[in-house]
Amino acid sequence: MASPQAAPTQDVKRKAAREVIDILHEIATLLNTHLDRQQLSYCVSLIENGANPEALADVIRHLREEYPVSSADGDAEEGAAR
């Protein structure tokens, strides 16, 4: 059975992870990356697991060129982010 301190430790880790993503999202917003929190979280996870950050950025750029978001979709996403 888990110790009583196991749950608070997990809560502290989750809160810290949320704070990190919030800070990274603010930075990403300032840099106009157009990544939402979920996408940013996936990128962080990939990098933590050994993905090359520059290669990941190249893949994201390529996907955005290959599958552009229509202006109506972009406006909806932009409004939802605010």
Rosetta constraint file for C-alpha pairs under 8 A:
AtomPair CA 2 CA 6 HARMONIC 6.22 0.50
AtomPair CA 3 CA 7 HARMONIC 7.95 0.50
AtomPair CA 4 CA 8 HARMONIC 7.80 0.50
AtomPair CA 5 CA 9 HARMONIC 6.16 0.50
AtomPair CA 6 CA 10 HARMONIC 6.29 0.50
AtomPair CA 7 CA 11 HARMONIC 6.20 0.50
AtomPair CA 8 CA 12 HARMONIC 6.03 0.50
AtomPair CA 9 CA 13 HARMONIC 6.20 0.50
AtomPair CA 10 CA 14 HARMONIC 6.13 0.50
AtomPair CA 11 CA 15 HARMONIC 6.10 0.50
AtomPair CA 12 CA 16 HARMONIC 6.09 0.50
AtomPair CA 13 CA 17 HARMONIC 6.09 0.50
AtomPair CA 14 CA 18 HARMONIC 6.17 0.50
AtomPair CA 15 CA 19 HARMONIC 6.20 0.50
AtomPair CA 16 CA 20 HARMONIC 6.21 0.50
AtomPair CA 17 CA 21 HARMONIC 6.25 0.50
AtomPair CA 18 CA 22 HARMONIC 6.05 0.50
AtomPair CA 19 CA 23 HARMONIC 6.19 0.50
AtomPair CA 20 CA 24 HARMONIC 6.08 0.50
AtomPair CA 21 CA 25 HARMONIC 5.84 0.50
AtomPair CA 21 CA 37 HARMONIC 6.81 0.50
AtomPair CA 21 CA 40 HARMONIC 7.38 0.50
AtomPair CA 21 CA 41 HARMONIC 6.62 0.50
AtomPair CA 22 CA 26 HARMONIC 6.27 0.50
AtomPair CA 22 CA 37 HARMONIC 7.51 0.50
AtomPair CA 23 CA 27 HARMONIC 6.37 0.50
AtomPair CA 24 CA 28 HARMONIC 5.99 0.50
AtomPair CA 24 CA 40 HARMONIC 7.78 0.50
AtomPair CA 25 CA 29 HARMONIC 5.96 0.50
AtomPair CA 25 CA 35 HARMONIC 7.69 0.50
AtomPair CA 25 CA 36 HARMONIC 7.16 0.50
AtomPair CA 25 CA 37 HARMONIC 6.10 0.50
AtomPair CA 25 CA 40 HARMONIC 7.01 0.50
AtomPair CA 26 CA 30 HARMONIC 6.26 0.50
AtomPair CA 27 CA 31 HARMONIC 6.24 0.50
AtomPair CA 28 CA 32 HARMONIC 6.14 0.50
AtomPair CA 28 CA 33 HARMONIC 5.39 0.50
AtomPair CA 28 CA 34 HARMONIC 7.32 0.50
AtomPair CA 28 CA 35 HARMONIC 6.90 0.50
AtomPair CA 29 CA 33 HARMONIC 6.15 0.50
AtomPair CA 29 CA 34 HARMONIC 6.64 0.50
AtomPair CA 29 CA 35 HARMONIC 7.58 0.50
AtomPair CA 35 CA 39 HARMONIC 5.69 0.50
AtomPair CA 35 CA 40 HARMONIC 5.86 0.50
AtomPair CA 36 CA 40 HARMONIC 6.05 0.50
AtomPair CA 36 CA 81 HARMONIC 7.35 0.50
AtomPair CA 37 CA 41 HARMONIC 5.97 0.50
AtomPair CA 38 CA 42 HARMONIC 6.32 0.50
AtomPair CA 39 CA 43 HARMONIC 6.31 0.50
AtomPair CA 40 CA 44 HARMONIC 6.19 0.50
AtomPair CA 41 CA 45 HARMONIC 6.15 0.50
AtomPair CA 42 CA 46 HARMONIC 6.14 0.50
AtomPair CA 43 CA 47 HARMONIC 6.18 0.50
AtomPair CA 43 CA 56 HARMONIC 7.68 0.50
AtomPair CA 44 CA 48 HARMONIC 6.02 0.50
AtomPair CA 45 CA 49 HARMONIC 6.19 0.50
AtomPair CA 46 CA 50 HARMONIC 6.51 0.50
AtomPair CA 46 CA 51 HARMONIC 5.39 0.50
AtomPair CA 47 CA 51 HARMONIC 4.53 0.50
AtomPair CA 47 CA 52 HARMONIC 6.40 0.50
AtomPair CA 47 CA 53 HARMONIC 6.18 0.50
AtomPair CA 51 CA 55 HARMONIC 7.62 0.50
AtomPair CA 51 CA 56 HARMONIC 6.99 0.50
AtomPair CA 52 CA 56 HARMONIC 6.16 0.50
AtomPair CA 53 CA 57 HARMONIC 6.17 0.50
AtomPair CA 54 CA 58 HARMONIC 6.23 0.50
AtomPair CA 55 CA 59 HARMONIC 6.21 0.50
AtomPair CA 56 CA 60 HARMONIC 6.24 0.50
AtomPair CA 57 CA 61 HARMONIC 6.17 0.50
AtomPair CA 58 CA 62 HARMONIC 6.06 0.50
AtomPair CA 59 CA 63 HARMONIC 6.07 0.50
AtomPair CA 60 CA 64 HARMONIC 6.13 0.50
AtomPair CA 61 CA 65 HARMONIC 6.26 0.50
AtomPair CA 62 CA 66 HARMONIC 6.08 0.50
AtomPair CA 63 CA 67 HARMONIC 5.77 0.50
AtomPair CA 63 CA 68 HARMONIC 7.89 0.50
AtomPair CA 64 CA 68 HARMONIC 5.22 0.50
AtomPair CA 64 CA 69 HARMONIC 7.60 0.50
AtomPair CA 69 CA 73 HARMONIC 6.11 0.50
AtomPair CA 69 CA 74 HARMONIC 5.96 0.50
AtomPair CA 70 CA 74 HARMONIC 6.09 0.50
AtomPair CA 71 CA 75 HARMONIC 6.00 0.50
AtomPair CA 72 CA 76 HARMONIC 6.30 0.50
AtomPair CA 73 CA 77 HARMONIC 6.17 0.50
AtomPair CA 74 CA 78 HARMONIC 5.93 0.50
AtomPair CA 75 CA 79 HARMONIC 6.05 0.50
AtomPair CA 76 CA 80 HARMONIC 6.14 0.50
AtomPair CA 77 CA 81 HARMONIC 6.20 0.50
AtomPair CA 78 CA 82 HARMONIC 6.68 0.50
